Amino acid sequence: MTGHPCISSHKVEGTPVYNPNGDKLGSIDDLVIDKQSGHVRYAALEFGGFLGIGTDRYPLPWDMLTYDTALDGYVVPVSRQQLDQAPHYEPSATPEYTDEYGRKVYDYYGVAWQ
């Protein structure tokens, strides 16, 4: 591994997110951290809309993201069509990140709830 193993959240926010084909899906808007364990649970992907207007937030399980140095961004095994149906919220209506909500998000992506 090159560089440092840790990164500040403000450097993650705004980082582009791509699908495996290299198509840009959006960018990281926010990170959601478990208060008990201190681990990042979700990266809130800003997706949809046009020129940043009308975009919603799509919580992605953090473990789904892989950093790609060639793209200088994260890659997730998700298509645009999957995101269209994925759990999401408007920026002004942030959900309560309960365990029930977490299971719903993780189940949608086929990831084991932590």
CNS distance restraints for C-alpha pairs under 8 A (distance, minus, plus):
assign (resid   1 and name CA) (resid   5 and name CA) 7.86 0.50 0.50
assign (resid   7 and name CA) (resid  11 and name CA) 6.83 0.50 0.50
assign (resid   7 and name CA) (resid  12 and name CA) 7.35 0.50 0.50
assign (resid   8 and name CA) (resid  12 and name CA) 6.83 0.50 0.50
assign (resid   9 and name CA) (resid  13 and name CA) 6.29 0.50 0.50
assign (resid   9 and name CA) (resid  31 and name CA) 7.16 0.50 0.50
assign (resid  11 and name CA) (resid  15 and name CA) 7.38 0.50 0.50
assign (resid  12 and name CA) (resid  28 and name CA) 6.75 0.50 0.50
assign (resid  13 and name CA) (resid  27 and name CA) 7.49 0.50 0.50
assign (resid  13 and name CA) (resid  28 and name CA) 4.96 0.50 0.50
assign (resid  13 and name CA) (resid  29 and name CA) 5.23 0.50 0.50
assign (resid  13 and name CA) (resid  30 and name CA) 5.77 0.50 0.50
assign (resid  13 and name CA) (resid  31 and name CA) 7.57 0.50 0.50
assign (resid  14 and name CA) (resid  27 and name CA) 5.33 0.50 0.50
assign (resid  14 and name CA) (resid  28 and name CA) 5.04 0.50 0.50
assign (resid  14 and name CA) (resid  29 and name CA) 5.92 0.50 0.50
assign (resid  15 and name CA) (resid  27 and name CA) 5.29 0.50 0.50
assign (resid  15 and name CA) (resid  28 and name CA) 5.48 0.50 0.50
assign (resid  15 and name CA) (resid  72 and name CA) 7.81 0.50 0.50
assign (resid  15 and name CA) (resid  73 and name CA) 5.70 0.50 0.50
assign (resid  15 and name CA) (resid  74 and name CA) 7.33 0.50 0.50
assign (resid  16 and name CA) (resid  24 and name CA) 6.91 0.50 0.50
assign (resid  16 and name CA) (resid  25 and name CA) 7.66 0.50 0.50
assign (resid  16 and name CA) (resid  26 and name CA) 5.85 0.50 0.50
assign (resid  16 and name CA) (resid  27 and name CA) 4.14 0.50 0.50
assign (resid  16 and name CA) (resid  28 and name CA) 6.50 0.50 0.50
assign (resid  16 and name CA) (resid  72 and name CA) 7.60 0.50 0.50
assign (resid  16 and name CA) (resid  73 and name CA) 4.93 0.50 0.50
assign (resid  16 and name CA) (resid  74 and name CA) 6.37 0.50 0.50
assign (resid  17 and name CA) (resid  24 and name CA) 5.85 0.50 0.50
assign (resid  17 and name CA) (resid  25 and name CA) 5.63 0.50 0.50
assign (resid  17 and name CA) (resid  26 and name CA) 5.43 0.50 0.50
assign (resid  17 and name CA) (resid  27 and name CA) 5.17 0.50 0.50
assign (resid  17 and name CA) (resid  28 and name CA) 6.98 0.50 0.50
assign (resid  17 and name CA) (resid  45 and name CA) 7.74 0.50 0.50
assign (resid  17 and name CA) (resid  73 and name CA) 5.67 0.50 0.50
assign (resid  17 and name CA) (resid  74 and name CA) 4.70 0.50 0.50
assign (resid  17 and name CA) (resid  75 and name CA) 5.66 0.50 0.50
assign (resid  17 and name CA) (resid  76 and name CA) 7.15 0.50 0.50
assign (resid  18 and name CA) (resid  22 and name CA) 5.42 0.50 0.50
assign (resid  18 and name CA) (resid  23 and name CA) 5.27 0.50 0.50
assign (resid  18 and name CA) (resid  24 and name CA) 4.29 0.50 0.50
assign (resid  18 and name CA) (resid  25 and name CA) 5.24 0.50 0.50
assign (resid  18 and name CA) (resid  26 and name CA) 7.25 0.50 0.50
assign (resid  18 and name CA) (resid  73 and name CA) 7.17 0.50 0.50
assign (resid  18 and name CA) (resid  74 and name CA) 6.13 0.50 0.50
assign (resid  18 and name CA) (resid  75 and name CA) 4.74 0.50 0.50
assign (resid  18 and name CA) (resid  76 and name CA) 6.35 0.50 0.50
assign (resid  19 and name CA) (resid  23 and name CA) 5.52 0.50 0.50
assign (resid  19 and name CA) (resid  24 and name CA) 6.60 0.50 0.50
assign (resid  19 and name CA) (resid  25 and name CA) 6.66 0.50 0.50
assign (resid  19 and name CA) (resid  75 and name CA) 5.46 0.50 0.50
assign (resid  19 and name CA) (resid  76 and name CA) 5.31 0.50 0.50
assign (resid  19 and name CA) (resid  77 and name CA) 5.86 0.50 0.50
assign (resid  19 and name CA) (resid  78 and name CA) 5.85 0.50 0.50
assign (resid  19 and name CA) (resid  79 and name CA) 6.25 0.50 0.50
assign (resid  20 and name CA) (resid  75 and name CA) 6.21 0.50 0.50
assign (resid  20 and name CA) (resid  76 and name CA) 6.62 0.50 0.50
assign (resid  20 and name CA) (resid  77 and name CA) 5.96 0.50 0.50
assign (resid  20 and name CA) (resid  78 and name CA) 7.70 0.50 0.50
assign (resid  22 and name CA) (resid  75 and name CA) 7.88 0.50 0.50
assign (resid  25 and name CA) (resid  47 and name CA) 6.40 0.50 0.50
assign (resid  25 and name CA) (resid  80 and name CA) 6.91 0.50 0.50
assign (resid  26 and name CA) (resid  45 and name CA) 6.40 0.50 0.50
assign (resid  26 and name CA) (resid  46 and name CA) 5.47 0.50 0.50
assign (resid  26 and name CA) (resid  47 and name CA) 4.99 0.50 0.50
assign (resid  26 and name CA) (resid  48 and name CA) 7.68 0.50 0.50
assign (resid  27 and name CA) (resid  45 and name CA) 5.60 0.50 0.50
assign (resid  27 and name CA) (resid  46 and name CA) 5.41 0.50 0.50
assign (resid  27 and name CA) (resid  47 and name CA) 7.26 0.50 0.50
assign (resid  28 and name CA) (resid  43 and name CA) 6.30 0.50 0.50
assign (resid  28 and name CA) (resid  44 and name CA) 5.78 0.50 0.50
assign (resid  28 and name CA) (resid  45 and name CA) 4.69 0.50 0.50
assign (resid  28 and name CA) (resid  46 and name CA) 6.03 0.50 0.50
assign (resid  29 and name CA) (resid  43 and name CA) 7.47 0.50 0.50
assign (resid  29 and name CA) (resid  44 and name CA) 5.53 0.50 0.50
assign (resid  29 and name CA) (resid  45 and name CA) 5.76 0.50 0.50
assign (resid  29 and name CA) (resid  46 and name CA) 5.64 0.50 0.50
assign (resid  29 and name CA) (resid  57 and name CA) 7.58 0.50 0.50
assign (resid  30 and name CA) (resid  43 and name CA) 5.97 0.50 0.50
assign (resid  30 and name CA) (resid  44 and name CA) 5.11 0.50 0.50
assign (resid  30 and name CA) (resid  45 and name CA) 7.47 0.50 0.50
assign (resid  31 and name CA) (resid  40 and name CA) 6.77 0.50 0.50
assign (resid  31 and name CA) (resid  41 and name CA) 7.70 0.50 0.50
assign (resid  31 and name CA) (resid  42 and name CA) 5.85 0.50 0.50
assign (resid  31 and name CA) (resid  43 and name CA) 4.64 0.50 0.50
assign (resid  31 and name CA) (resid  44 and name CA) 6.03 0.50 0.50
assign (resid  32 and name CA) (resid  40 and name CA) 5.83 0.50 0.50
assign (resid  32 and name CA) (resid  41 and name CA) 5.64 0.50 0.50
assign (resid  32 and name CA) (resid  42 and name CA) 5.06 0.50 0.50
assign (resid  32 and name CA) (resid  43 and name CA) 6.32 0.50 0.50
assign (resid  32 and name CA) (resid  44 and name CA) 7.46 0.50 0.50
assign (resid  33 and name CA) (resid  38 and name CA) 6.05 0.50 0.50
assign (resid  33 and name CA) (resid  39 and name CA) 5.64 0.50 0.50
assign (resid  33 and name CA) (resid  40 and name CA) 4.29 0.50 0.50
assign (resid  33 and name CA) (resid  41 and name CA) 5.46 0.50 0.50
assign (resid  33 and name CA) (resid  42 and name CA) 7.15 0.50 0.50
assign (resid  34 and name CA) (resid  38 and name CA) 5.18 0.50 0.50
assign (resid  34 and name CA) (resid  39 and name CA) 5.51 0.50 0.50
assign (resid  34 and name CA) (resid  40 and name CA) 6.17 0.50 0.50
assign (resid  34 and name CA) (resid  41 and name CA) 6.11 0.50 0.50
assign (resid  35 and name CA) (resid  39 and name CA) 7.91 0.50 0.50
assign (resid  40 and name CA) (resid  62 and name CA) 6.28 0.50 0.50
assign (resid  41 and name CA) (resid  61 and name CA) 5.91 0.50 0.50
assign (resid  41 and name CA) (resid  62 and name CA) 5.55 0.50 0.50
assign (resid  42 and name CA) (resid  59 and name CA) 5.53 0.50 0.50
assign (resid  42 and name CA) (resid  60 and name CA) 5.20 0.50 0.50
assign (resid  42 and name CA) (resid  61 and name CA) 4.64 0.50 0.50
assign (resid  42 and name CA) (resid  62 and name CA) 4.76 0.50 0.50
assign (resid  43 and name CA) (resid  59 and name CA) 5.63 0.50 0.50
assign (resid  43 and name CA) (resid  60 and name CA) 5.30 0.50 0.50
assign (resid  43 and name CA) (resid  61 and name CA) 6.58 0.50 0.50
assign (resid  43 and name CA) (resid  62 and name CA) 5.67 0.50 0.50
assign (resid  44 and name CA) (resid  57 and name CA) 5.56 0.50 0.50
assign (resid  44 and name CA) (resid  58 and name CA) 5.28 0.50 0.50
assign (resid  44 and name CA) (resid  59 and name CA) 4.30 0.50 0.50
assign (resid  44 and name CA) (resid  60 and name CA) 6.18 0.50 0.50
assign (resid  45 and name CA) (resid  57 and name CA) 5.33 0.50 0.50
assign (resid  45 and name CA) (resid  58 and name CA) 4.90 0.50 0.50
assign (resid  45 and name CA) (resid  59 and name CA) 6.09 0.50 0.50
assign (resid  45 and name CA) (resid  60 and name CA) 6.90 0.50 0.50
assign (resid  46 and name CA) (resid  55 and name CA) 6.11 0.50 0.50
assign (resid  46 and name CA) (resid  56 and name CA) 5.80 0.50 0.50
assign (resid  46 and name CA) (resid  57 and name CA) 4.80 0.50 0.50
assign (resid  46 and name CA) (resid  58 and name CA) 6.52 0.50 0.50
assign (resid  47 and name CA) (resid  55 and name CA) 5.39 0.50 0.50
assign (resid  47 and name CA) (resid  56 and name CA) 5.72 0.50 0.50
assign (resid  47 and name CA) (resid  57 and name CA) 6.33 0.50 0.50
assign (resid  47 and name CA) (resid  58 and name CA) 7.00 0.50 0.50
assign (resid  48 and name CA) (resid  52 and name CA) 7.96 0.50 0.50
assign (resid  48 and name CA) (resid  54 and name CA) 6.91 0.50 0.50
assign (resid  48 and name CA) (resid  55 and name CA) 4.73 0.50 0.50
assign (resid  48 and name CA) (resid  56 and name CA) 6.35 0.50 0.50
assign (resid  49 and name CA) (resid  53 and name CA) 5.37 0.50 0.50
assign (resid  49 and name CA) (resid  54 and name CA) 4.34 0.50 0.50
assign (resid  49 and name CA) (resid  55 and name CA) 4.41 0.50 0.50
assign (resid  49 and name CA) (resid  56 and name CA) 7.55 0.50 0.50
assign (resid  50 and name CA) (resid  54 and name CA) 6.62 0.50 0.50
assign (resid  50 and name CA) (resid  55 and name CA) 7.30 0.50 0.50
assign (resid  55 and name CA) (resid  90 and name CA) 7.38 0.50 0.50
assign (resid  55 and name CA) (resid  91 and name CA) 7.99 0.50 0.50
assign (resid  56 and name CA) (resid  88 and name CA) 6.53 0.50 0.50
assign (resid  56 and name CA) (resid  89 and name CA) 5.65 0.50 0.50
assign (resid  56 and name CA) (resid  90 and name CA) 4.75 0.50 0.50
assign (resid  56 and name CA) (resid  91 and name CA) 6.20 0.50 0.50
assign (resid  57 and name CA) (resid  88 and name CA) 5.44 0.50 0.50
assign (resid  57 and name CA) (resid  89 and name CA) 5.35 0.50 0.50
assign (resid  57 and name CA) (resid  90 and name CA) 6.10 0.50 0.50
assign (resid  57 and name CA) (resid  91 and name CA) 6.38 0.50 0.50
assign (resid  58 and name CA) (resid  83 and name CA) 7.56 0.50 0.50
assign (resid  58 and name CA) (resid  86 and name CA) 7.10 0.50 0.50
assign (resid  58 and name CA) (resid  87 and name CA) 6.29 0.50 0.50
assign (resid  58 and name CA) (resid  88 and name CA) 4.46 0.50 0.50
assign (resid  58 and name CA) (resid  89 and name CA) 6.76 0.50 0.50
assign (resid  59 and name CA) (resid  87 and name CA) 7.20 0.50 0.50
assign (resid  59 and name CA) (resid  88 and name CA) 6.62 0.50 0.50
assign (resid  59 and name CA) (resid 105 and name CA) 7.19 0.50 0.50
assign (resid  60 and name CA) (resid  64 and name CA) 7.05 0.50 0.50
assign (resid  60 and name CA) (resid 105 and name CA) 7.43 0.50 0.50
assign (resid  60 and name CA) (resid 106 and name CA) 7.96 0.50 0.50
assign (resid  61 and name CA) (resid  65 and name CA) 7.64 0.50 0.50
assign (resid  61 and name CA) (resid 105 and name CA) 7.55 0.50 0.50
assign (resid  61 and name CA) (resid 106 and name CA) 6.43 0.50 0.50
assign (resid  61 and name CA) (resid 111 and name CA) 7.66 0.50 0.50
assign (resid  64 and name CA) (resid  76 and name CA) 5.87 0.50 0.50
assign (resid  64 and name CA) (resid  77 and name CA) 7.28 0.50 0.50
assign (resid  65 and name CA) (resid  74 and name CA) 5.78 0.50 0.50
assign (resid  65 and name CA) (resid  75 and name CA) 5.67 0.50 0.50
assign (resid  65 and name CA) (resid  76 and name CA) 5.10 0.50 0.50
assign (resid  66 and name CA) (resid  74 and name CA) 5.32 0.50 0.50
assign (resid  66 and name CA) (resid  75 and name CA) 5.25 0.50 0.50
assign (resid  66 and name CA) (resid  76 and name CA) 6.62 0.50 0.50
assign (resid  67 and name CA) (resid  72 and name CA) 7.41 0.50 0.50
assign (resid  67 and name CA) (resid  73 and name CA) 5.80 0.50 0.50
assign (resid  67 and name CA) (resid  74 and name CA) 4.35 0.50 0.50
assign (resid  67 and name CA) (resid  75 and name CA) 6.26 0.50 0.50
assign (resid  68 and name CA) (resid  72 and name CA) 5.84 0.50 0.50
assign (resid  68 and name CA) (resid  73 and name CA) 5.63 0.50 0.50
assign (resid  68 and name CA) (resid  74 and name CA) 5.77 0.50 0.50
assign (resid  68 and name CA) (resid  75 and name CA) 6.63 0.50 0.50
assign (resid  69 and name CA) (resid  73 and name CA) 6.81 0.50 0.50
assign (resid  78 and name CA) (resid  82 and name CA) 6.21 0.50 0.50
assign (resid  78 and name CA) (resid  83 and name CA) 7.08 0.50 0.50
assign (resid  79 and name CA) (resid  83 and name CA) 6.47 0.50 0.50
assign (resid  80 and name CA) (resid  84 and name CA) 6.28 0.50 0.50
assign (resid  81 and name CA) (resid  85 and name CA) 6.98 0.50 0.50
assign (resid  82 and name CA) (resid  86 and name CA) 6.16 0.50 0.50
assign (resid  86 and name CA) (resid 105 and name CA) 7.81 0.50 0.50
assign (resid  86 and name CA) (resid 108 and name CA) 6.95 0.50 0.50
assign (resid  87 and name CA) (resid 104 and name CA) 7.85 0.50 0.50
assign (resid  87 and name CA) (resid 105 and name CA) 6.23 0.50 0.50
assign (resid  87 and name CA) (resid 108 and name CA) 7.79 0.50 0.50
assign (resid  89 and name CA) (resid  93 and name CA) 6.22 0.50 0.50
assign (resid  89 and name CA) (resid  94 and name CA) 6.34 0.50 0.50
assign (resid  89 and name CA) (resid  95 and name CA) 7.15 0.50 0.50
assign (resid  90 and name CA) (resid  94 and name CA) 6.79 0.50 0.50
assign (resid  96 and name CA) (resid 101 and name CA) 7.52 0.50 0.50
assign (resid  97 and name CA) (resid 101 and name CA) 5.86 0.50 0.50
assign (resid  97 and name CA) (resid 102 and name CA) 6.48 0.50 0.50
assign (resid  98 and name CA) (resid 102 and name CA) 6.18 0.50 0.50
assign (resid  99 and name CA) (resid 103 and name CA) 6.11 0.50 0.50
assign (resid 100 and name CA) (resid 104 and name CA) 6.39 0.50 0.50
assign (resid 101 and name CA) (resid 105 and name CA) 6.40 0.50 0.50
assign (resid 102 and name CA) (resid 106 and name CA) 6.04 0.50 0.50
assign (resid 102 and name CA) (resid 113 and name CA) 7.28 0.50 0.50
assign (resid 103 and name CA) (resid 107 and name CA) 5.72 0.50 0.50
assign (resid 103 and name CA) (resid 113 and name CA) 5.82 0.50 0.50
assign (resid 104 and name CA) (resid 108 and name CA) 6.15 0.50 0.50
assign (resid 105 and name CA) (resid 109 and name CA) 6.68 0.50 0.50
assign (resid 106 and name CA) (resid 110 and name CA) 6.07 0.50 0.50
assign (resid 106 and name CA) (resid 111 and name CA) 4.97 0.50 0.50
assign (resid 106 and name CA) (resid 112 and name CA) 6.38 0.50 0.50
assign (resid 106 and name CA) (resid 113 and name CA) 5.86 0.50 0.50
assign (resid 107 and name CA) (resid 111 and name CA) 5.94 0.50 0.50
assign (resid 107 and name CA) (resid 112 and name CA) 7.10 0.50 0.50
assign (resid 107 and name CA) (resid 113 and name CA) 7.52 0.50 0.50
